[in-house]
């Protein structure tokens, strides 16, 4: 799995997790969904993604978008 796909999978997992937590625990977990969405938007413009940095250090092979 390339870094690009790993970032998208991680973002999708975080969105689904925050939706489940908002449904079963507290609506404030929707703020995590907002954070993930805003981070995806800024990463599309700047190319900087904190999750990509962490995944790269964990050994995920580079992709096209995040090197």
Gaussian input, Z-matrix of N, CA and C with variables (Angstrom, degrees):
# hf/3-21g

backbone

0 1
 N
 C     1     B1
 C     2     B2     1     A1
 N     3     B3     2     A2     1     D1
 C     4     B4     3     A3     2     D2
 C     5     B5     4     A4     3     D3
 N     6     B6     5     A5     4     D4
 C     7     B7     6     A6     5     D5
 C     8     B8     7     A7     6     D6
 N     9     B9     8     A8     7     D7
 C    10    B10     9     A9     8     D8
 C    11    B11    10    A10     9     D9
 N    12    B12    11    A11    10    D10
 C    13    B13    12    A12    11    D11
 C    14    B14    13    A13    12    D12
 N    15    B15    14    A14    13    D13
 C    16    B16    15    A15    14    D14
 C    17    B17    16    A16    15    D15
 N    18    B18    17    A17    16    D16
 C    19    B19    18    A18    17    D17
 C    20    B20    19    A19    18    D18
 N    21    B21    20    A20    19    D19
 C    22    B22    21    A21    20    D20
 C    23    B23    22    A22    21    D21
 N    24    B24    23    A23    22    D22
 C    25    B25    24    A24    23    D23
 C    26    B26    25    A25    24    D24
 N    27    B27    26    A26    25    D25
 C    28    B28    27    A27    26    D26
 C    29    B29    28    A28    27    D27
 N    30    B30    29    A29    28    D28
 C    31    B31    30    A30    29    D29
 C    32    B32    31    A31    30    D30
 N    33    B33    32    A32    31    D31
 C    34    B34    33    A33    32    D32
 C    35    B35    34    A34    33    D33
 N    36    B36    35    A35    34    D34
 C    37    B37    36    A36    35    D35
 C    38    B38    37    A37    36    D36
 N    39    B39    38    A38    37    D37
 C    40    B40    39    A39    38    D38
 C    41    B41    40    A40    39    D39
 N    42    B42    41    A41    40    D40
 C    43    B43    42    A42    41    D41
 C    44    B44    43    A43    42    D42
 N    45    B45    44    A44    43    D43
 C    46    B46    45    A45    44    D44
 C    47    B47    46    A46    45    D45
 N    48    B48    47    A47    46    D46
 C    49    B49    48    A48    47    D47
 C    50    B50    49    A49    48    D48
 N    51    B51    50    A50    49    D49
 C    52    B52    51    A51    50    D50
 C    53    B53    52    A52    51    D51
 N    54    B54    53    A53    52    D52
 C    55    B55    54    A54    53    D53
 C    56    B56    55    A55    54    D54
 N    57    B57    56    A56    55    D55
 C    58    B58    57    A57    56    D56
 C    59    B59    58    A58    57    D57
 N    60    B60    59    A59    58    D58
 C    61    B61    60    A60    59    D59
 C    62    B62    61    A61    60    D60
 N    63    B63    62    A62    61    D61
 C    64    B64    63    A63    62    D62
 C    65    B65    64    A64    63    D63
 N    66    B66    65    A65    64    D64
 C    67    B67    66    A66    65    D65
 C    68    B68    67    A67    66    D66
 N    69    B69    68    A68    67    D67
 C    70    B70    69    A69    68    D68
 C    71    B71    70    A70    69    D69
 N    72    B72    71    A71    70    D70
 C    73    B73    72    A72    71    D71
 C    74    B74    73    A73    72    D72
 N    75    B75    74    A74    73    D73
 C    76    B76    75    A75    74    D74
 C    77    B77    76    A76    75    D75
 N    78    B78    77    A77    76    D76
 C    79    B79    78    A78    77    D77
 C    80    B80    79    A79    78    D78
 N    81    B81    80    A80    79    D79
 C    82    B82    81    A81    80    D80
 C    83    B83    82    A82    81    D81
 N    84    B84    83    A83    82    D82
 C    85    B85    84    A84    83    D83
 C    86    B86    85    A85    84    D84
 N    87    B87    86    A86    85    D85
 C    88    B88    87    A87    86    D86
 C    89    B89    88    A88    87    D87
 N    90    B90    89    A89    88    D88
 C    91    B91    90    A90    89    D89
 C    92    B92    91    A91    90    D90
 N    93    B93    92    A92    91    D91
 C    94    B94    93    A93    92    D92
 C    95    B95    94    A94    93    D93
 N    96    B96    95    A95    94    D94
 C    97    B97    96    A96    95    D95
 C    98    B98    97    A97    96    D96
 N    99    B99    98    A98    97    D97
 C   100   B100    99    A99    98    D98
 C   101   B101   100   A100    99    D99
 N   102   B102   101   A101   100   D100
 C   103   B103   102   A102   101   D101
 C   104   B104   103   A103   102   D102
 N   105   B105   104   A104   103   D103
 C   106   B106   105   A105   104   D104
 C   107   B107   106   A106   105   D105
 N   108   B108   107   A107   106   D106
 C   109   B109   108   A108   107   D107
 C   110   B110   109   A109   108   D108
 N   111   B111   110   A110   109   D109
 C   112   B112   111   A111   110   D110
 C   113   B113   112   A112   111   D111
 N   114   B114   113   A113   112   D112
 C   115   B115   114   A114   113   D113
 C   116   B116   115   A115   114   D114
 N   117   B117   116   A116   115   D115
 C   118   B118   117   A117   116   D116
 C   119   B119   118   A118   117   D117
 N   120   B120   119   A119   118   D118
 C   121   B121   120   A120   119   D119
 C   122   B122   121   A121   120   D120
 N   123   B123   122   A122   121   D121
 C   124   B124   123   A123   122   D122
 C   125   B125   124   A124   123   D123
 N   126   B126   125   A125   124   D124
 C   127   B127   126   A126   125   D125
 C   128   B128   127   A127   126   D126
 N   129   B129   128   A128   127   D127
 C   130   B130   129   A129   128   D128
 C   131   B131   130   A130   129   D129
 N   132   B132   131   A131   130   D130
 C   133   B133   132   A132   131   D131
 C   134   B134   133   A133   132   D132
 N   135   B135   134   A134   133   D133
 C   136   B136   135   A135   134   D134
 C   137   B137   136   A136   135   D135
 N   138   B138   137   A137   136   D136
 C   139   B139   138   A138   137   D137
 C   140   B140   139   A139   138   D138
 N   141   B141   140   A140   139   D139
 C   142   B142   141   A141   140   D140
 C   143   B143   142   A142   141   D141
 N   144   B144   143   A143   142   D142
 C   145   B145   144   A144   143   D143
 C   146   B146   145   A145   144   D144
 N   147   B147   146   A146   145   D145
 C   148   B148   147   A147   146   D146
 C   149   B149   148   A148   147   D147
 N   150   B150   149   A149   148   D148
 C   151   B151   150   A150   149   D149
 C   152   B152   151   A151   150   D150
 N   153   B153   152   A152   151   D151
 C   154   B154   153   A153   152   D152
 C   155   B155   154   A154   153   D153
 N   156   B156   155   A155   154   D154
 C   157   B157   156   A156   155   D155
 C   158   B158   157   A157   156   D156
 N   159   B159   158   A158   157   D157
 C   160   B160   159   A159   158   D158
 C   161   B161   160   A160   159   D159
 N   162   B162   161   A161   160   D160
 C   163   B163   162   A162   161   D161
 C   164   B164   163   A163   162   D162
 N   165   B165   164   A164   163   D163
 C   166   B166   165   A165   164   D164
 C   167   B167   166   A166   165   D165
 N   168   B168   167   A167   166   D166
 C   169   B169   168   A168   167   D167
 C   170   B170   169   A169   168   D168
 N   171   B171   170   A170   169   D169
 C   172   B172   171   A171   170   D170
 C   173   B173   172   A172   171   D171
 N   174   B174   173   A173   172   D172
 C   175   B175   174   A174   173   D173
 C   176   B176   175   A175   174   D174
 N   177   B177   176   A176   175   D175
 C   178   B178   177   A177   176   D176
 C   179   B179   178   A178   177   D177
 N   180   B180   179   A179   178   D178
 C   181   B181   180   A180   179   D179
 C   182   B182   181   A181   180   D180
 N   183   B183   182   A182   181   D181
 C   184   B184   183   A183   182   D182
 C   185   B185   184   A184   183   D183
 N   186   B186   185   A185   184   D184
 C   187   B187   186   A186   185   D185
 C   188   B188   187   A187   186   D186
 N   189   B189   188   A188   187   D187
 C   190   B190   189   A189   188   D188
 C   191   B191   190   A190   189   D189
 N   192   B192   191   A191   190   D190
 C   193   B193   192   A192   191   D191
 C   194   B194   193   A193   192   D192
 N   195   B195   194   A194   193   D193
 C   196   B196   195   A195   194   D194
 C   197   B197   196   A196   195   D195
 N   198   B198   197   A197   196   D196
 C   199   B199   198   A198   197   D197
 C   200   B200   199   A199   198   D198

   B1=1.4482
   B2=1.5251
   B3=1.3218
   B4=1.4629
   B5=1.5286
   B6=1.3003
   B7=1.4556
   B8=1.5251
   B9=1.3238
   B10=1.4662
   B11=1.5287
   B12=1.3146
   B13=1.4688
   B14=1.5170
   B15=1.3265
   B16=1.4594
   B17=1.5241
   B18=1.3255
   B19=1.4681
   B20=1.5184
   B21=1.3322
   B22=1.4678
   B23=1.5251
   B24=1.3313
   B25=1.4615
   B26=1.5237
   B27=1.3229
   B28=1.4622
   B29=1.5261
   B30=1.3233
   B31=1.4642
   B32=1.5269
   B33=1.3114
   B34=1.4564
   B35=1.5159
   B36=1.3229
   B37=1.4692
   B38=1.5192
   B39=1.3417
   B40=1.4613
   B41=1.5291
   B42=1.3280
   B43=1.4654
   B44=1.5303
   B45=1.3261
   B46=1.4631
   B47=1.5255
   B48=1.3332
   B49=1.4574
   B50=1.5218
   B51=1.3189
   B52=1.4614
   B53=1.5293
   B54=1.3308
   B55=1.4619
   B56=1.5254
   B57=1.3145
   B58=1.4661
   B59=1.5268
   B60=1.3229
   B61=1.4611
   B62=1.5222
   B63=1.3184
   B64=1.4664
   B65=1.5276
   B66=1.3087
   B67=1.4605
   B68=1.5276
   B69=1.3349
   B70=1.4562
   B71=1.5227
   B72=1.3385
   B73=1.4623
   B74=1.5207
   B75=1.3232
   B76=1.4614
   B77=1.5252
   B78=1.3230
   B79=1.4627
   B80=1.5223
   B81=1.3030
   B82=1.4648
   B83=1.5337
   B84=1.3307
   B85=1.4626
   B86=1.5161
   B87=1.3276
   B88=1.4622
   B89=1.5311
   B90=1.3131
   B91=1.4668
   B92=1.5225
   B93=1.3240
   B94=1.4630
   B95=1.5261
   B96=1.3150
   B97=1.4630
   B98=1.5192
   B99=1.3192
   B100=1.4624
   B101=1.5231
   B102=1.3318
   B103=1.4628
   B104=1.5250
   B105=1.3227
   B106=1.4659
   B107=1.5267
   B108=1.3285
   B109=1.4576
   B110=1.5130
   B111=1.3304
   B112=1.4634
   B113=1.5243
   B114=1.3139
   B115=1.4597
   B116=1.5304
   B117=1.3248
   B118=1.4665
   B119=1.5229
   B120=1.3296
   B121=1.4690
   B122=1.5162
   B123=1.3439
   B124=1.4652
   B125=1.5137
   B126=1.3250
   B127=1.4644
   B128=1.5278
   B129=1.3236
   B130=1.4658
   B131=1.5235
   B132=1.3265
   B133=1.4634
   B134=1.5266
   B135=1.3381
   B136=1.4633
   B137=1.5202
   B138=1.3406
   B139=1.4593
   B140=1.5160
   B141=1.3391
   B142=1.4612
   B143=1.5185
   B144=1.3314
   B145=1.4542
   B146=1.5319
   B147=1.3455
   B148=1.4701
   B149=1.5269
   B150=1.3253
   B151=1.4713
   B152=1.5187
   B153=1.3282
   B154=1.4637
   B155=1.5242
   B156=1.3173
   B157=1.4676
   B158=1.5239
   B159=1.3263
   B160=1.4655
   B161=1.5263
   B162=1.3256
   B163=1.4671
   B164=1.5244
   B165=1.3205
   B166=1.4696
   B167=1.5263
   B168=1.3330
   B169=1.4672
   B170=1.5124
   B171=1.3303
   B172=1.4604
   B173=1.5226
   B174=1.3363
   B175=1.4470
   B176=1.5133
   B177=1.3282
   B178=1.4691
   B179=1.5352
   B180=1.3259
   B181=1.4632
   B182=1.5210
   B183=1.3187
   B184=1.4749
   B185=1.5229
   B186=1.3218
   B187=1.4567
   B188=1.5027
   B189=1.3150
   B190=1.4591
   B191=1.5187
   B192=1.3302
   B193=1.4545
   B194=1.5257
   B195=1.2970
   B196=1.4697
   B197=1.5146
   B198=1.3152
   B199=1.4681
   B200=1.5152
   A1=108.01
   A2=115.38
   A3=119.57
   A4=109.93
   A5=115.26
   A6=122.09
   A7=111.28
   A8=116.92
   A9=120.92
   A10=111.21
   A11=115.34
   A12=119.33
   A13=111.57
   A14=117.19
   A15=120.30
   A16=111.10
   A17=117.41
   A18=120.88
   A19=110.06
   A20=117.57
   A21=119.96
   A22=111.37
   A23=117.40
   A24=120.63
   A25=110.67
   A26=117.21
   A27=121.09
   A28=110.44
   A29=117.41
   A30=121.19
   A31=110.63
   A32=117.01
   A33=120.33
   A34=112.27
   A35=116.46
   A36=120.70
   A37=110.62
   A38=117.11
   A39=120.42
   A40=111.34
   A41=117.32
   A42=120.51
   A43=110.08
   A44=117.17
   A45=119.87
   A46=111.67
   A47=116.58
   A48=120.05
   A49=111.01
   A50=117.10
   A51=119.50
   A52=111.13
   A53=117.52
   A54=119.71
   A55=111.40
   A56=117.02
   A57=120.21
   A58=110.99
   A59=117.05
   A60=120.08
   A61=111.23
   A62=117.44
   A63=120.64
   A64=110.58
   A65=116.24
   A66=120.24
   A67=111.71
   A68=117.19
   A69=121.08
   A70=114.58
   A71=118.22
   A72=118.69
   A73=112.28
   A74=117.43
   A75=121.04
   A76=109.82
   A77=115.70
   A78=120.17
   A79=112.70
   A80=117.69
   A81=120.77
   A82=112.30
   A83=117.29
   A84=119.84
   A85=112.33
   A86=117.29
   A87=120.13
   A88=111.11
   A89=117.00
   A90=120.13
   A91=111.02
   A92=117.00
   A93=120.07
   A94=110.27
   A95=117.11
   A96=120.78
   A97=110.48
   A98=116.88
   A99=121.66
   A100=110.16
   A101=117.29
   A102=121.39
   A103=111.19
   A104=116.95
   A105=120.63
   A106=110.35
   A107=116.76
   A108=120.41
   A109=112.58
   A110=116.58
   A111=120.11
   A112=111.40
   A113=116.46
   A114=120.03
   A115=110.95
   A116=117.33
   A117=120.42
   A118=111.23
   A119=116.60
   A120=120.05
   A121=110.79
   A122=117.77
   A123=119.19
   A124=111.47
   A125=118.43
   A126=120.87
   A127=111.09
   A128=116.49
   A129=118.86
   A130=111.74
   A131=117.28
   A132=120.78
   A133=112.89
   A134=116.97
   A135=119.99
   A136=113.78
   A137=117.37
   A138=120.18
   A139=112.90
   A140=117.52
   A141=122.04
   A142=109.33
   A143=116.38
   A144=121.26
   A145=108.70
   A146=117.70
   A147=120.20
   A148=112.98
   A149=117.73
   A150=120.15
   A151=110.70
   A152=117.18
   A153=120.95
   A154=110.54
   A155=117.06
   A156=119.87
   A157=111.09
   A158=116.20
   A159=120.43
   A160=110.42
   A161=116.41
   A162=119.39
   A163=111.79
   A164=116.99
   A165=120.18
   A166=110.31
   A167=116.89
   A168=120.06
   A169=112.65
   A170=116.43
   A171=120.61
   A172=112.23
   A173=116.61
   A174=120.10
   A175=116.38
   A176=117.80
   A177=119.95
   A178=107.24
   A179=116.14
   A180=119.09
   A181=111.21
   A182=117.71
   A183=120.90
   A184=112.61
   A185=113.78
   A186=120.63
   A187=109.77
   A188=116.13
   A189=120.83
   A190=111.84
   A191=117.30
   A192=121.07
   A193=112.21
   A194=117.96
   A195=122.35
   A196=109.10
   A197=116.82
   A198=119.59
   A199=111.04
   D1=131.79
   D2=-179.97
   D3=-81.27
   D4=165.97
   D5=-179.02
   D6=-60.98
   D7=-39.31
   D8=-179.92
   D9=-60.28
   D10=-46.98
   D11=-179.88
   D12=-69.37
   D13=-34.89
   D14=178.13
   D15=-65.27
   D16=-39.14
   D17=177.61
   D18=-64.82
   D19=-44.47
   D20=179.02
   D21=-64.40
   D22=-39.91
   D23=178.48
   D24=-65.74
   D25=-41.20
   D26=179.11
   D27=-64.79
   D28=-44.05
   D29=179.06
   D30=-62.50
   D31=-43.90
   D32=178.12
   D33=-62.73
   D34=-41.40
   D35=177.66
   D36=-62.52
   D37=-42.68
   D38=-179.05
   D39=-65.50
   D40=-38.09
   D41=177.53
   D42=-64.02
   D43=-47.32
   D44=-179.84
   D45=-65.20
   D46=-38.67
   D47=177.89
   D48=-63.73
   D49=-44.43
   D50=-178.83
   D51=-67.11
   D52=-35.08
   D53=176.36
   D54=-65.82
   D55=-40.80
   D56=177.42
   D57=-65.44
   D58=-42.68
   D59=178.95
   D60=-66.21
   D61=-36.25
   D62=177.45
   D63=-66.18
   D64=-38.04
   D65=-179.28
   D66=-70.01
   D67=-43.45
   D68=-173.40
   D69=-95.28
   D70=-17.77
   D71=-173.59
   D72=-123.15
   D73=-69.85
   D74=-175.32
   D75=-152.16
   D76=142.65
   D77=179.44
   D78=-66.60
   D79=-16.29
   D80=179.28
   D81=-65.77
   D82=-17.52
   D83=176.03
   D84=-66.57
   D85=-15.84
   D86=176.47
   D87=-66.26
   D88=-19.85
   D89=175.11
   D90=-63.21
   D91=-31.19
   D92=175.49
   D93=-65.40
   D94=-39.18
   D95=176.56
   D96=-62.18
   D97=-42.34
   D98=177.58
   D99=-61.71
   D100=-44.32
   D101=179.84
   D102=-61.36
   D103=-44.72
   D104=179.91
   D105=-62.76
   D106=-43.77
   D107=179.27
   D108=-62.71
   D109=-45.03
   D110=178.59
   D111=-64.49
   D112=-37.65
   D113=178.94
   D114=-66.18
   D115=-38.33
   D116=176.80
   D117=-64.57
   D118=-40.02
   D119=178.90
   D120=-65.04
   D121=-47.92
   D122=-179.45
   D123=-66.01
   D124=-33.43
   D125=178.71
   D126=-67.87
   D127=-31.56
   D128=178.73
   D129=-68.66
   D130=-28.83
   D131=179.48
   D132=-89.67
   D133=-38.32
   D134=-173.53
   D135=-99.38
   D136=-24.66
   D137=-175.75
   D138=81.97
   D139=2.16
   D140=179.42
   D141=-100.15
   D142=124.63
   D143=179.45
   D144=-138.78
   D145=115.52
   D146=179.03
   D147=-58.21
   D148=-37.36
   D149=179.09
   D150=-63.97
   D151=-36.67
   D152=178.72
   D153=-64.92
   D154=-37.95
   D155=178.00
   D156=-63.09
   D157=-44.17
   D158=-179.30
   D159=-65.99
   D160=-46.69
   D161=-179.25
   D162=-64.46
   D163=-34.63
   D164=178.25
   D165=-65.17
   D166=-40.39
   D167=177.32
   D168=-67.60
   D169=-24.59
   D170=177.49
   D171=-81.52
   D172=-3.21
   D173=173.29
   D174=101.95
   D175=10.07
   D176=177.61
   D177=-71.77
   D178=133.36
   D179=-176.21
   D180=-68.62
   D181=143.28
   D182=-177.60
   D183=-62.39
   D184=153.56
   D185=175.92
   D186=-115.42
   D187=-150.78
   D188=-177.93
   D189=-90.71
   D190=-43.37
   D191=-173.17
   D192=-76.36
   D193=-45.24
   D194=-177.05
   D195=-114.62
   D196=108.84
   D197=-178.86
   D198=-111.17

